[in-house]
Amino acid sequence: MTFEALGLSDEVLRAVNDSGYTDPTPIQRDAIPVVLMGRDVLGCAQTGTGKTASFTLPMIDILASGQAKARMPRSLILEPTRELAAQVADNFTKYTAYQNLNFALLIGGERMGDQQRALDRGVDVLIATPGRLLDLYERGNILLSDCKILVIDEADRMLDMGFIPDIERIVGLLPRMRQTLFFSATMPPAIRKLADAFLINPKEITVAPPASPAATVAQHKVVVAERDKREALRTLIKQEEVTNAIIFCNRKRDVDILVKSLTRHKFDCAGLHGDMAQPARMATLEKFRDGEVRLLVASDVAARGLDIPRVGHVFNFDVPVNAEDYIHRIGRTGRAGRSGRAFTLVSPDDNRLLGAVEAMLGQTIEEIDLPNMASVDMSEGEGDSHGRGRGRSGGASKPRGRGERSAPREATPEPEVVTAPTEQAPAEPERQAAPSRQRERGRGGSRRSEQAPAASSAPASPRAPREEPQRHGRRDDVRDGSLGFGDNEVPAFFLQRSIAPRPSSEASESA
Ligand code: AMP
């Protein structure tokens, strides 16, 4: 099936063509005609499936064929993180190249004044994170009563991050007569319940996850004593003729130590973790993206959400604490059909974590040997890599020549996946969910025919902005003790492309 067959306008088709898309993805093929018909959608799809275009493209055509009332926003896209919101805004800009539609990107961490001014000028679409949207609403900057298309994206992540009360409140501020498009990568019972409350007779569309990086990335592990990891990494970087790579550490302090060590050995590298100031993080990312820095040493917070194309290699300096982070890490390479290579340094202390990763992959990662590296006995570890400070297995090491395989190891112990607690939203009385009018409405009935009463209620008096970062803390942030980077900051290149001219200095980036 072609894009032409989906019922999109010529203007949108031109923009799609400019984007280089030839065929619609399965979610686009199934969702676009349904959205154009005005029907609710319950999409079970994750990032990488083309789901953003599946709701943005038909939304553009619906908006282009209608008219704004008093320049009020007519559509609202809710995203759990600033990065995702900025990414959607970027897409929106691209797809509206031939249409006269505009949007406001309402995310925390950016100056409210700019967002207020954009709203004052009048916009067709709001692309927002829940906290900032409610802040602006409460300050009286937004009228949501003409928002007739609502997109709730990444609903399961919203749930993880404690945003559901905010979402319920926001939904209560929208007209009942609206079209709702609800997307989630997974459909646990809590999400299903929410979908039942928000949607009316939705078309359910489920698409397979994109090809797992496990299929497109050649994965290897190197068993090495903890104290030899840096040397092993340097050997690998040289041996692999690395063009560019992301090197993941489990801890922020190890990022700094490794950057110093690599720099001392004349490798071109930079660190990225949550303790760095935002302008410095953005500048580092830009340099890596532009090829000015070849090696990016990062904590897990950098692993998610960032679209950095053409990363040739990923090195796991440590086995990740959460097995699922392994997939996110190696997914930084081997993107868009390109091949990638991932190497994981494994010390005996990592035994249990490695077991969890391999159990999740359903395969054993192929082991390779490095020349002149002391061999280690995996059975000597305690099966828990938390004990970094204690004695290593080096005592039993013996030199192993190039190509010489290590002795067979003991069977991997029963894996234990370490899961850090999910941060809960603080219990603020004013943030409690308004009674869900959608729930009262019942299911499968007629279309909404009245405004939700809350839409007419006067905005609350101004108050201090919400602390979005508190609620954006992610499991990996909590786990390694670093504060969120990934979900709270927008990489400079997203912002630069979507809403602002390319800043000339760090100062302007942070403004
Ligand atoms: P998404 O799942 O919306 O995050 O999209 C994942 C990536 O796929 C983005 O980089 C899109 O630009 C790209 N993409 C979306 N639709 C198509 C398509 N029909 N053909 C090729 N690439 C696409």
Residues whose N, C-alpha, C, O or C-beta is under 5 A from the ligand:
A	BS01	AMP	Y21 T22 D23 P24 T25 Q46 T47 G48 T49 G50 K51 T52 A53
